[in-house]
């Protein structure tokens, strides 16, 4: 992005993307992962950035194998392979040269604090300063509107810099919340990004939610991300849900009610931060020829 474009954007939104220091992005299958949108985002980044596997957490210490069972598959030459549920850490370098650690796995059954410490110890080896946890939840939102994305942080400096909010949630948390809290206690910049997935289409995949999450990650990193076929996948997903709703009058009426409620809430804010974010994303993609 040119200096002129940066000045225009800063005047609109005021926030700044993360610095150039290494970043850790983490998502976990399970309670924090509606439609598998969060973990699929990490898998997408692993593929797009040609990431290198650098660490695997020993599942013996953290998983109940009657809850998350190992699976048998056929490997090369027909050899049988036993795959255990685990968490992997991948190292990637973005096109702009930033080091990003990508964590993807299954929410553990035991020893959550020890589990988080192991991941943060790996992060410390690469001098990670910012931890971004990614999650997705089921919500009363219409599939026909942009997926709501929330960004929260407990650090007031991070909130000011990124335009994030302070979480007001009180209640049970998953491993995403625990990792964010422990990272913050250890002095890291801890940020969380969540997508709201329509509860009436909760089955994976959720390409539209993935697009929303990736858009927010683009803002945090300050560089565009290759979306592959996700735009087309999201359009096909929306069309498919439209067809299902058209076949059921009750669902169609319910979606209409959600649309009305969503539009009523969003209309007063339609000219603020959302427009600035879309403007910046457009400029970055144009400058990168995407």
N, C-alpha and C positions, 0 to 999 in steps of 0.2 A: 504494500500500500504506500502511496506517495505521502510526503509530509503534508501536503495540502489536504489530502483525504483524512489523514490522522487528526489534523486540527479540526476539521469539520465534525468528525465523529466524536472527539473528546468534548466538543462544545455541546453535543446533543446528550450524551449519556454520562460523561464525567468519570466513569470507571476505567480501570486499566487492566489488561490481561496479566496473567502471572508473569513473573520475571523469567529469565532464561535458565534458572537452576533446574535440576532433575525433578520430575514429578512422578508420583505413584497414583495410578488409577486402579480401583478395585471394585469388583462386583462378585456376588455370590448367588448361586442357585438356591432356591428355597423360598422362605417366607418373605424375603426382600425383593423378589424377582417376578412380579406379575407379568405373565405372557413371555417370560424369559427375555424381556427387553433389555435388562441391564447386563446380564451375562453375555447376551448376543452382541452387545456393543463392544465389549472387551474382545470377544472372538473376532469381530470385524476388524478392530484395530490391530490385533495380532497378525491377521492376514494382510491387511493393507500396508502395514509398516514392516512386513517381513521380520517379525520379532524372533529373538533367539531365546530358547528355554534356558534359564539359569538356575532355577531352584524348584524343588518339589517338596511339599510338606509331607512327612511320614503320616499316613492316615491311621496307623495303628494307635496313635496317641489321642486322636481327636474324633473318631467316627464310631458310631454304633452300626456295625455292618448288617444288623437286622433292619435298620431304618434305611441306610444307603448301602445296598448290596453291591459286591463286586460283580462284574459281568464278564462272560466268556465271548471272545470273538475269534475269527479266523484271520491269521496274519499271512505274511508272504509264504507261498508254497503250501498253504493250507494248515500251517502250524497253529495250534490252539493257544490263545493268549488270554491271560487273566488280568483284567484291568480293575484297579482299586479306585474307589472314590477319593480324590485328593484335591489339593490346591496347588496350582503351578504359578510361578512368577516368571514373566518373560521380559526381556530387555529389548527396547526398540529405540531407534533414532528417527525422529520425524524429518520430513523433507527440509525443514528449516534448521536442523541440526540439534534439536533438543533431545535429551535422553529421557525416556519415559519407561517406567516399570509398569507392567500390566499384570494384575493379579486376577485370576479367575479360578473359581472352585465351588465347592458345596459348603453351605453353612455347617460348621462342625456341631457335633453332639456334646462334646466334653471340652473342658479346660480352655474356655474362650480367652481368658487373659493370656495364658501361655501361648496360645495360637496367634493372637495379635502381636505379642512381643516377638515371635519368630519372624513374622512378616515385616515388622518395623526394624528388626535387626538387619534384614536383607536390605531394606530401604536405606539404612544408615551407611551400609557399605558403599552405596552409590551417592552419598551426600544429598539424599532427597530432603527437600525442605517443605514440600507441599504434598499432602495426601488428599486425594479426591475420591470419595466413595460414591458409588452409583447404585441407585435402587429404583424399583418400580412398584407401584401399589395400585390396587383396584379402586375405582372411584366412580361416582355418578357424573360422568362426563360423556358428551356425545362423540361418536366416532367421526362425525362430519366436520368437526372444528379442529383447529390446531391442538395438539396434545399439551395440556398444562405441564410446565416444567418449573420446579422450584429449586432454588439454590440457597443453602443455609450454611452458616458458620457461627461458631461461638466466639471467634476472634473479632473484636470491633475494627481492627485495622484491615483485616481481610474483607469484612462486610463493606467498609468504606471504599476499598480499592476495587472490589468486584461488583458492587451494587447488590450484594447478597442480603438475605434477611437473617434474623436470629430465630432459631427454631422455637416454637411455642408448644411443641408436642410434649405431653406427659403421659407415660404409660409404658407398656412392654416394648422392648426394642429387639431387633435382630442383630446379627453380627456386624452389619453395616454401621449401626449406631454405636456399637461397642468399640469398633476399630477407630471410628472418628473421635470418640471421646478419649480413648487412650492416647491417640496421636496428639490431640490437643493438650492433654496433660503433660506430654513429653516435650512440649514446646514447638511442635510442628504446626504449620498452617493447615488446618483441617477443614475441608469444605465437603458438602454433600449435595449431590444432584439427584433429584427424583422426578420420575415421569408418572403421570396419572393415566392408567389404562382403563378404558371403558369396561365395566364389570360384566356386561352382557356379551362381550367377545373376549373372554379372558384367556382362551387357548392360544398357545404360541403357533406361529411367530407373531410378533407385533412390530412390523417394520415402521409404522408411523410413529410409534413411541421411540423406536431406535433413532429415527431422524431427529426427533426433538432433543433427545439426549446428546447426540453427536453435535447438533447445533450449539448447545450450551458448552460442550467441551471445546469446540472451535473458539468460542468467545474467551474461555479461560486460558487456552494456550496461545491465542492470538495468531493462529494460522489455520488455513482451510484443511479439511480432511476429505480424502477421496471417498465418495459415498457408494461407489460401485453401482449396483442396480437397485439400491434402496429406494430411490425416488419412484421408479417404475413399480417396485414391489409394494410400496405404500399406496400408490394409486390403485393397483389391482386389489389390494386388501380392502380399501374403502369401497370400491365398486362391488366386491363380493358381499360385504356386509350390507350395502344398500339393497342388493338383490334379496338377501335373506329378510331384511326388514319389510320389503315390499310384499313379501308373501305372508306376513303376519301383521294384521291390523293393530293388535295390541302393542307389539314391539314398535311399529311405525309411530303410533301415538306417543309412546314413551320417549322415543328418540326426539320427537318434535318438542315435547315438554323440556327435555334436557337442553335442546338447542335454544329455546326461548330463555331459559334460566341463565345459560352461559352467556348469551348475547347481552342480556340485561346487566350482568355483572361486568363484562369486559368493555362495553361501549364507552364509558367515561375515560378509560385508560388507553384507548386505541391509538392516541397520538403521542404517547410517551416513550418509555424505554423499549417497548416491543418494536416500534418503528426504527429506533436508533440501532437496535441489534440487527434487524434485517438489513438495514442500510450498510452497516459495517461488513456483514457477511457477503453482501453483493459486491462491495468494493474489493474484498480479499479474493473472491473467486474470479472477478474480472482481471485483477492484476496478475493472477496465477494462470490465466488462460483456461480456466476450468469452465 
